[in-house]
Amino acid sequence: MGRMIDGDWRTEADMNEHSDDGAFERDTTSFRHWVGDDVPPAAGRYHLYVSYACPWAHRTLLVRALLGLEDAISVSVVDPVRYDQGWTFDPEKPGCTPDHVFGGTHLRDVYTEADPEYTGRVTVPVLYDTDADTIVNNESEEIMRMLDVAFDDHAARDVDLYPEGYRDEVDRLIEDIYDPINNGVYRAGFADSQRAYDNAVDDLFEALAHYDDVLAEQRYLAGDVLTEADVAMFTTLYRFDEVYHTHFKCNRKRISDYDNLWPYLRELCQLPGVADTLYMEHVKQHYYRSHGHLNPKRLVPTGPNPAFFAPHDRDQLPGGPPAALNQ
């Protein structure tokens, strides 16, 4: 891994990511512009840089797929394994692509195209404006929202993941699941003290138990409609049994042990368009090979291979996916 300082790449062996009590602290993202009235959501203007391995980037791929924005927003996919040079492009590897905009070898070059003096982490996802030649945004939650709301005129499917009447609840849910679940697995995996790890794991499994109970009575997190909150939850649940349970020591239970979270995850995997965003080999290669401090021999487990596409029983609950997903 590494980071940019005044436009130069530096390794981060001596760069602290933890608080004084050993708790993992995530850096804030740097580019926070919005596509809207002043920056038109034109088809073909914007390019998305992603990793299939990264849960934050996966959110944006899911919204793009569910809405049918593939023709409007192009994508470049980085190599899943990230060493001390950061995210790179290797189109010879399965599932990877070249940098379709600049033809470079490192994602950091995209950041310096936008800001030659950039200081900060080089992360995915990145939404790039090819007309203005700059990064619009590299915050996954905001990119997810922009794709969902600003690009609706370019969507091939009439799918609304941020529907009127549910918006306050969707915002609350995304915030509620972020720290204990989405970031909670990282708080556990990257904890630098026993106390920080114990606190993270307690928060994580308390939250998972809560939402398992919620999903006993309703089909989705916000009720009877699929929303951005489900997208945000999905990307963590999808990686849990194969990676977080073992690699991040979140091993009290697997998602496949839960009565409701497990069939809920299977239903989401089976929604039209979602399978095209799933690349578990990239996920496992990234975590087990990139984090040498957690897995020094960089061996990648062969299992457990959850049955994501086995039948589920969620159809018995009220509501369901948008009708446009079945057209």
C-alpha positions in Angstrom: 0.0 0.0 0.0 1.0 3.6 0.0 -0.2 7.2 -0.4 0.5 10.3 -2.4 2.3 13.3 -0.7 2.4 16.4 -2.8 2.1 14.4 -5.9 4.8 11.8 -5.1 4.1 8.2 -4.2 5.3 7.1 -0.7 5.1 3.8 1.0 3.3 3.9 4.3 5.2 1.6 6.6 5.7 4.4 9.0 2.3 6.0 8.6 -0.1 5.3 11.5 -3.7 4.2 10.8 -4.6 3.7 14.4 -5.7 5.8 17.4 -3.7 5.7 20.6 -5.9 2.8 21.9 -5.1 0.7 18.8 -8.5 1.2 17.0 -8.4 1.3 13.2 -9.2 4.8 11.8 -10.2 5.1 8.2 -9.0 8.2 6.2 -11.7 10.5 4.8 -12.0 10.7 1.0 -10.7 13.8 -0.8 -12.8 14.5 -4.0 -16.4 15.3 -3.0 -17.9 17.0 -6.1 -21.4 16.1 -7.4 -22.8 15.5 -10.8 -25.9 17.8 -11.0 -27.1 21.0 -12.5 -23.7 22.6 -13.0 -22.0 19.3 -14.1 -24.4 17.5 -16.4 -25.0 13.8 -16.1 -24.2 13.2 -19.8 -23.8 9.6 -21.1 -20.3 8.8 -22.1 -18.7 11.6 -20.2 -18.0 9.8 -16.9 -15.7 6.8 -16.2 -15.7 4.6 -13.2 -12.5 3.1 -11.8 -13.2 0.1 -9.6 -11.9 -3.1 -8.1 -14.2 -6.2 -8.0 -12.4 -7.0 -4.7 -13.3 -3.8 -2.9 -16.7 -3.6 -1.1 -16.8 0.2 -1.5 -16.2 0.0 -5.2 -18.6 -2.9 -5.5 -21.4 -0.6 -4.3 -21.1 1.6 -7.3 -20.9 -1.4 -9.7 -24.1 -2.8 -8.2 -26.0 0.5 -8.7 -24.7 0.7 -12.3 -25.8 -2.8 -13.0 -29.2 -2.6 -11.3 -30.1 0.6 -13.1 -28.6 -0.6 -16.4 -26.1 2.2 -16.7 -23.4 0.1 -18.5 -23.8 2.0 -21.8 -23.8 5.4 -20.1 -20.8 5.0 -17.7 -17.7 3.1 -18.7 -15.5 1.1 -16.3 -11.8 0.2 -15.8 -11.0 -2.6 -13.3 -7.7 -2.7 -11.4 -5.6 -5.8 -10.5 -7.1 -7.2 -7.3 -3.7 -7.7 -5.6 -2.3 -4.5 -4.2 1.3 -4.3 -2.9 3.5 -1.3 -2.0 2.8 0.4 -5.4 -0.9 0.6 -4.8 -3.7 -0.3 -7.3 -2.3 -1.2 -10.7 -3.7 -2.2 -14.1 -2.9 -5.6 -15.6 -5.2 -6.4 -18.5 -3.5 -9.8 -18.9 -5.1 -11.0 -15.7 -8.7 -12.5 -15.8 -11.3 -9.9 -14.9 -8.9 -6.9 -15.1 -8.8 -4.2 -17.8 -6.5 -1.5 -19.0 -6.9 2.1 -17.9 -9.3 2.9 -20.6 -8.9 6.7 -20.2 -5.2 7.3 -19.9 -3.6 3.9 -20.7 -1.5 4.1 -17.5 -0.2 1.3 -15.3 -1.1 2.8 -11.8 -4.3 4.2 -10.4 -2.3 6.9 -8.7 -1.6 8.4 -12.2 -5.4 9.1 -12.4 -5.2 11.1 -9.2 -2.3 13.2 -10.3 -4.0 13.9 -13.6 -6.8 15.5 -11.5 -4.4 17.1 -9.1 -0.6 17.1 -9.7 0.0 18.0 -6.0 -2.4 15.5 -4.6 -1.9 14.4 -1.0 -3.9 11.4 0.3 -4.7 7.8 -0.3 -5.3 6.4 -3.8 -8.6 4.5 -3.4 -11.4 3.0 -5.5 -14.0 3.8 -6.6 -13.2 6.9 -8.6 -15.8 8.7 -10.8 -13.8 10.6 -13.4 -15.1 13.4 -15.7 -13.4 12.9 -19.0 -14.6 16.3 -20.4 -13.4 18.4 -17.4 -10.4 16.0 -17.0 -10.7 15.6 -13.3 -12.0 13.3 -10.5 -15.5 14.1 -9.6 -15.7 12.0 -6.5 -14.0 9.1 -4.7 -16.5 8.5 -1.9 -18.5 5.3 -2.6 -21.7 6.4 -0.8 -21.9 9.6 -2.8 -21.1 8.0 -6.1 -23.7 5.4 -5.4 -26.3 8.2 -4.8 -25.2 10.1 -7.9 -25.6 7.1 -10.2 -29.0 6.4 -8.6 -30.4 9.9 -8.8 -28.5 12.1 -11.3 -28.3 9.5 -14.1 -31.9 8.3 -14.1 -32.5 9.6 -17.6 -29.7 7.4 -18.9 -30.7 4.2 -17.1 -31.9 1.3 -19.2 -34.0 0.1 -16.3 -36.7 2.0 -14.4 -35.2 1.3 -11.0 -35.2 3.7 -8.1 -33.0 2.7 -5.1 -33.7 6.0 -3.3 -37.5 6.3 -3.5 -39.6 9.1 -2.2 -41.1 8.2 1.1 -38.2 6.0 2.1 -35.3 8.5 1.8 -34.9 9.4 5.5 -35.0 5.7 6.4 -32.5 4.8 3.8 -30.1 7.5 5.0 -30.5 6.3 8.6 -29.9 2.7 7.6 -26.7 3.5 5.6 -25.3 5.4 8.5 -26.5 2.8 11.0 -24.8 -0.1 9.3 -21.6 1.7 8.3 -19.6 1.7 11.6 -20.5 -1.6 13.2 -20.8 -3.7 9.9 -19.3 -2.2 6.8 -16.4 -0.6 8.6 -16.7 -3.0 11.6 -15.1 -5.9 9.8 -12.1 -3.6 9.2 -12.1 -2.3 12.7 -11.8 -6.0 13.8 -9.3 -7.1 11.2 -6.9 -4.1 11.5 -7.2 -3.6 15.3 -3.9 -3.0 17.0 -5.0 -4.0 20.5 -7.1 -6.7 22.0 -9.5 -4.1 23.5 -10.1 -2.5 20.1 -10.6 -5.9 18.4 -13.0 -7.0 21.1 -15.0 -3.8 20.9 -15.2 -4.1 17.1 -16.3 -7.7 17.1 -19.0 -7.0 19.8 -20.4 -4.2 17.8 -20.3 -6.2 14.6 -22.2 -9.3 15.8 -24.7 -7.2 17.9 -25.6 -5.3 14.7 -25.8 -8.5 12.6 -28.1 -10.1 15.1 -30.3 -7.0 15.1 -30.6 -7.0 11.3 -31.2 -10.7 11.2 -34.2 -10.1 13.5 -35.4 -7.2 11.3 -35.2 -9.3 8.2 -37.4 -12.0 9.7 -40.4 -9.7 9.3 -39.6 -7.7 6.2 -38.0 -8.4 2.8 -35.4 -5.6 2.7 -33.8 -3.3 5.2 -36.2 -0.4 4.6 -39.3 -2.6 4.3 -40.8 -3.9 1.2 -38.6 -2.1 -1.4 -35.0 -2.6 -2.5 -32.9 0.4 -1.7 -29.3 1.7 -1.5 -29.2 0.5 2.1 -29.4 -3.1 0.8 -26.6 -2.4 -1.7 -24.5 -1.1 1.2 -25.2 -4.1 3.3 -24.8 -6.6 0.5 -21.1 -5.9 -0.3 -20.1 -6.7 3.3 -22.3 -9.8 3.6 -21.0 -11.2 0.3 -17.4 -11.1 1.5 -18.0 -12.3 5.0 -17.8 -16.1 5.0 -15.0 -16.2 2.5 -12.8 -13.5 3.9 -13.9 -11.5 7.0 -14.8 -14.6 9.1 -11.2 -15.9 8.8 -8.9 -13.2 7.6 -10.3 -10.5 9.9 -11.1 -12.9 12.8 -14.8 -12.1 12.7 -15.5 -15.8 13.5 -18.3 -15.9 16.0 -20.7 -16.9 13.2 -20.8 -17.0 9.5 -23.5 -15.2 7.5 -24.6 -18.7 6.3 -25.5 -19.5 10.0 -28.1 -16.8 10.2 -31.8 -17.6 9.6 -32.6 -14.4 7.7 -29.4 -12.7 6.7 -28.4 -15.8 4.7 -31.5 -16.1 2.5 -31.6 -12.3 2.2 -28.0 -12.4 0.8 -28.9 -15.2 -1.6 -31.9 -13.2 -2.9 -29.7 -10.2 -3.6 -27.1 -12.3 -5.3 -29.8 -13.6 -7.7 -31.2 -10.2 -8.7 -30.8 -9.5 -12.5 -27.5 -7.9 -13.2 -25.9 -8.6 -9.8 -24.0 -11.8 -10.9 -22.0 -9.7 -13.4 -20.5 -7.7 -10.5 -19.5 -10.8 -8.5 -15.9 -11.9 -8.7 -15.0 -13.9 -5.6 -11.6 -14.9 -6.9 -10.7 -11.2 -7.1 -12.0 -10.7 -3.5 -10.0 -13.6 -2.0 -6.8 -12.8 -4.0 -7.0 -9.2 -2.8 -7.4 -9.7 0.9 -5.3 -12.8 1.5 -2.4 -11.7 -0.8 -2.4 -7.9 -0.3 -2.4 -7.9 3.5 1.0 -9.5 4.3 0.9 -8.2 7.8 -2.2 -10.3 8.5 -1.3 -13.3 6.3 2.5 -13.4 5.9 2.6 -16.4 3.6 -0.1 -14.9 1.4 -1.9 -18.3 1.1 -5.4 -18.1 -0.3 -8.0 -20.5 1.3 -9.8 -22.8 -1.1 -13.2 -22.6 0.7 -15.8 -22.4 2.0 -17.6 -21.6 -1.2 -21.1 -20.5 0.1 -24.0 -21.5 -2.1 -25.0 -17.9 -3.1 -27.3 -19.2 -5.8 -29.2 -21.8 -3.9 -33.0 -21.2 -3.6 -34.2 -18.7 -1.0 -37.6 -18.2 0.7 -37.8 -14.4 0.6 -40.7 -14.4 -1.9 -43.1 -15.2 0.9 -42.5 -11.8 2.4 -44.4 -8.7 1.2 -42.8 -6.6 -1.5 -40.0 -7.5 -3.9 -37.5 -6.2 -6.4 -38.5 -3.5 -8.8 -40.6 -4.9 -11.7 -38.1 -3.4 -14.2 -35.5 -5.9 -13.0 -37.6 -8.7 -14.4 -38.2 -7.2 -17.8 
